[in-house]
């Protein structure tokens, strides 16, 4: 796998190189770049399989590089400092990223996932979703859901609910569509909780806008817009009633 590292900090580039050289014998580092212009020229010339791409560069951003090179023919792993909004947008797009200062564990995990995918297709759909979420006036209005066979780009407001099944999560989408993802519900709870979703039960995360009513009988359950009944745990009941009061105002 041919790799280019794009970062305007020499120490960050060297940290990545040391980890890659020591941990991955199949990786060949073919170039380093520290700016938008040098990165674009180098990527065009050397045709890498994978690019480590810093989001903030001295003469622009990683988005500028992507826009110059679309459609991409390589995979991207973003490099970023602790920028909460950017990290959240990356997670919504199901992209790989590493934080500065570079962690050996995080970098190994990201590269191992890419190698395990076993193909040379770019993650263009995910990157388009990421840029859309970063530039949109709305707050992360799309989410990428990756299965073994497909990459789905879903409007968040079309998700009715999510249901846990051990280490899998099933997304129920408007139009009777279901998507099963091999990740636990906790990750999506953290991601969607600020976007109108509420975890009413250990196994259920719901889109509040799809609530039809709260049935208080037999311990209480939520009835959603698709007429599905979802149990509400006792410890979440008061919080749910507070949400109802908020929406009444």
C-alpha positions as CSV (number, residue, x, y, z in Angstrom):
1,X,0.0,0.0,0.0
2,X,1.5,3.3,-1.1
3,X,1.1,6.1,1.4
4,X,1.5,9.9,1.4
5,X,1.4,12.0,4.5
6,X,0.1,15.6,4.3
7,X,0.7,17.7,7.4
8,X,2.4,21.1,8.0
9,X,4.0,19.9,11.2
10,X,7.3,17.9,10.6
11,X,7.0,16.2,14.0
12,X,3.5,15.0,13.3
13,X,4.6,13.5,9.9
14,X,7.6,11.9,11.5
15,X,5.5,10.3,14.3
16,X,3.2,8.7,11.6
17,X,6.1,7.5,9.6
18,X,7.8,5.8,12.6
19,X,4.6,4.0,13.6
20,X,3.9,2.9,10.0
21,X,7.4,1.6,9.4
22,X,7.5,-0.3,12.7
23,X,4.0,-1.8,12.5
24,X,3.1,-2.4,8.8
25,X,5.6,-4.2,6.5
26,X,3.2,-3.9,3.5
27,X,3.1,-0.1,3.6
28,X,5.4,2.0,1.4
29,X,5.7,5.7,2.3
30,X,6.1,7.4,-1.1
31,X,6.0,11.0,-0.1
32,X,5.4,13.8,2.4
33,X,3.8,17.2,1.8
34,X,3.3,20.3,4.0
35,X,0.9,22.4,2.0
36,X,-2.1,22.2,-0.3
37,X,-0.1,22.9,-3.5
38,X,2.6,20.4,-2.8
39,X,0.1,17.8,-1.7
40,X,-2.0,18.1,-4.9
41,X,1.1,17.9,-7.1
42,X,2.5,14.9,-5.2
43,X,-0.7,12.9,-5.1
44,X,-1.2,13.5,-8.9
45,X,2.3,12.3,-9.6
46,X,2.6,9.4,-7.2
47,X,-0.9,7.9,-7.2
48,X,-1.1,6.7,-3.6
49,X,-3.5,4.2,-2.2
50,X,-3.8,6.0,1.1
51,X,-3.4,9.7,2.2
52,X,-3.0,10.9,5.8
53,X,-4.5,14.4,5.5
54,X,-4.3,17.2,8.0
55,X,-7.5,19.2,8.1
56,X,-5.7,22.6,8.8
57,X,-2.7,23.5,6.7
58,X,-0.8,26.8,6.5
59,X,-2.0,27.6,2.9
60,X,-5.5,26.2,3.2
61,X,-7.4,23.0,4.3
62,X,-7.5,19.3,3.5
63,X,-10.9,20.1,1.9
64,X,-9.1,22.2,-0.7
65,X,-6.9,19.2,-1.6
66,X,-9.9,16.9,-1.9
67,X,-11.8,19.4,-4.1
68,X,-8.8,19.7,-6.4
69,X,-8.5,15.9,-6.8
70,X,-12.1,14.8,-7.0
71,X,-13.1,12.1,-7.8
72,X,-10.7,10.5,-5.4
73,X,-8.8,7.3,-6.3
74,X,-7.4,6.8,-2.8
75,X,-8.5,6.3,0.8
76,X,-8.2,9.2,3.3
77,X,-7.4,9.2,7.0
78,X,-7.9,12.6,8.5
79,X,-5.4,14.1,11.0
80,X,-6.9,16.7,13.3
81,X,-6.4,18.5,16.7
82,X,-9.1,18.3,19.2
83,X,-11.8,20.2,17.1
84,X,-15.0,18.9,18.5
85,X,-17.2,19.9,15.5
86,X,-14.8,18.4,12.9
87,X,-14.5,15.2,14.9
88,X,-18.2,14.9,15.1
89,X,-18.6,15.5,11.4
90,X,-16.0,12.8,10.7
91,X,-17.8,10.3,12.9
92,X,-21.1,11.1,11.1
93,X,-19.3,10.2,7.9
94,X,-17.9,6.9,9.2
95,X,-14.4,8.1,8.2
96,X,-11.1,7.2,9.9
97,X,-9.2,9.8,11.7
98,X,-6.3,10.2,14.2
99,X,-5.9,13.0,16.8
100,X,-2.9,15.0,17.5
101,X,-0.6,14.2,19.2
102,X,-0.6,11.0,17.2
103,X,-1.5,7.9,19.1
104,X,0.2,4.6,18.0
105,X,-3.0,2.7,19.0
106,X,-5.4,4.9,17.0
107,X,-3.2,5.0,13.9
108,X,-2.7,1.2,13.9
109,X,-6.4,0.7,14.3
110,X,-7.3,3.0,11.4
111,X,-4.8,1.5,9.1
112,X,-5.8,-2.1,10.1
113,X,-9.4,-1.3,9.2
114,X,-8.4,0.0,5.8
115,X,-6.3,-3.0,5.1
116,X,-9.1,-5.3,6.2
117,X,-11.4,-3.7,3.7
118,X,-9.2,-5.3,1.0
119,X,-10.0,-3.0,-1.9
120,X,-8.6,0.1,-3.6
121,X,-11.9,2.1,-3.8
122,X,-11.8,5.6,-2.4
123,X,-14.2,6.7,0.4
124,X,-15.6,9.4,-1.8
125,X,-19.2,9.0,-0.6
126,X,-18.1,9.4,3.0
127,X,-15.9,12.3,2.2
128,X,-18.7,14.1,0.3
129,X,-20.9,13.6,3.4
130,X,-18.2,14.9,5.6
131,X,-17.7,18.1,3.6
132,X,-21.5,18.5,3.3
133,X,-21.8,18.3,7.1
134,X,-18.9,20.7,7.7
135,X,-20.2,23.3,5.3
136,X,-24.0,22.9,5.7
137,X,-26.0,25.5,7.7
138,X,-27.6,22.6,9.5
139,X,-25.7,20.6,12.1
140,X,-24.5,17.3,10.6
141,X,-27.6,16.6,8.6
142,X,-26.4,13.3,7.0
143,X,-24.9,10.2,8.4
144,X,-23.0,7.4,6.6
145,X,-23.9,3.8,7.6
146,X,-21.5,1.2,6.4
147,X,-22.5,-2.5,6.0
148,X,-20.4,-5.4,4.6
149,X,-22.0,-4.8,1.2
150,X,-22.9,-1.1,1.0
151,X,-22.3,2.5,2.1
152,X,-25.6,4.3,2.8
153,X,-25.9,8.0,3.0
154,X,-29.0,8.8,5.2
155,X,-30.7,12.1,6.2
156,X,-30.7,12.1,9.9
157,X,-34.3,13.3,10.2
158,X,-35.5,10.2,8.2
159,X,-34.3,7.9,10.9
160,X,-37.2,6.7,13.0
161,X,-35.3,4.7,15.6
162,X,-32.3,2.5,16.4
163,X,-32.5,-0.8,18.1
164,X,-29.6,-2.7,19.8
165,X,-28.9,-6.4,19.3
166,X,-25.7,-7.1,21.2
167,X,-22.9,-5.5,19.2
168,X,-25.2,-4.7,16.3
169,X,-27.5,-1.8,15.7
170,X,-30.5,-1.8,13.4
171,X,-31.6,1.5,11.9
172,X,-35.2,1.9,11.0
173,X,-35.6,4.5,8.2
174,X,-38.7,6.1,6.8
175,X,-40.1,4.0,4.0
176,X,-39.8,0.7,5.9
177,X,-36.1,0.5,5.2
178,X,-33.8,-1.3,7.7
179,X,-30.0,-1.1,7.9
180,X,-28.0,-3.3,10.2
181,X,-24.6,-2.0,11.4
182,X,-21.9,-3.9,13.3
183,X,-21.5,-1.3,16.0
184,X,-23.1,-1.0,19.4
185,X,-26.0,1.4,20.2
186,X,-23.8,3.4,22.6
187,X,-21.8,5.0,19.8
188,X,-24.9,6.2,18.0
189,X,-26.5,7.4,21.2
190,X,-23.5,9.7,21.8
191,X,-23.6,10.8,18.2
192,X,-27.3,11.5,17.8
193,X,-28.3,12.7,21.3
194,X,-27.8,16.3,20.3
195,X,-29.8,15.8,17.1
196,X,-33.2,15.1,18.6
197,X,-32.7,11.5,19.6
198,X,-33.4,10.1,23.0
199,X,-32.4,6.7,24.5
200,X,-35.6,5.6,26.2
201,X,-34.4,2.1,27.0
202,X,-31.1,0.2,27.0
203,X,-32.0,-1.3,23.6
204,X,-33.8,1.6,22.0
205,X,-32.8,5.0,20.7
206,X,-35.7,7.1,19.2
207,X,-36.1,10.2,17.0
208,X,-38.2,12.4,19.2
209,X,-39.9,14.0,16.2
210,X,-41.4,10.6,15.4
211,X,-43.2,10.1,18.7
212,X,-47.0,9.8,18.3
213,X,-47.9,9.4,22.0
214,X,-46.7,8.1,25.4
215,X,-48.9,5.3,26.7
216,X,-48.7,5.3,30.5
217,X,-50.4,1.9,30.9
218,X,-48.4,-1.2,31.9
219,X,-45.3,0.7,32.9
220,X,-45.3,3.0,29.9
221,X,-44.3,2.8,26.3
222,X,-43.7,5.1,23.3
223,X,-45.8,4.8,20.2
224,X,-44.0,6.0,17.1
225,X,-45.2,7.3,13.8
226,X,-44.9,3.8,12.3
227,X,-47.2,2.5,15.1
228,X,-44.3,0.5,16.7
229,X,-44.4,0.4,20.5
230,X,-41.1,1.0,22.3
231,X,-40.7,0.3,26.0
232,X,-39.5,3.1,28.3
233,X,-37.2,2.2,31.2
234,X,-38.3,3.4,34.6
235,X,-35.2,5.6,35.0
236,X,-35.8,7.3,31.6
237,X,-39.5,8.0,32.2
238,X,-39.1,11.3,34.1
239,X,-36.7,12.7,31.5
240,X,-39.1,11.7,28.7
241,X,-42.0,13.5,30.4
242,X,-39.7,16.6,30.7
243,X,-39.1,16.4,26.9
244,X,-42.9,16.2,26.4
245,X,-43.4,19.3,28.5
246,X,-40.7,21.2,26.5
247,X,-42.4,20.4,23.2
248,X,-45.7,21.6,24.6
249,X,-44.3,25.1,25.2
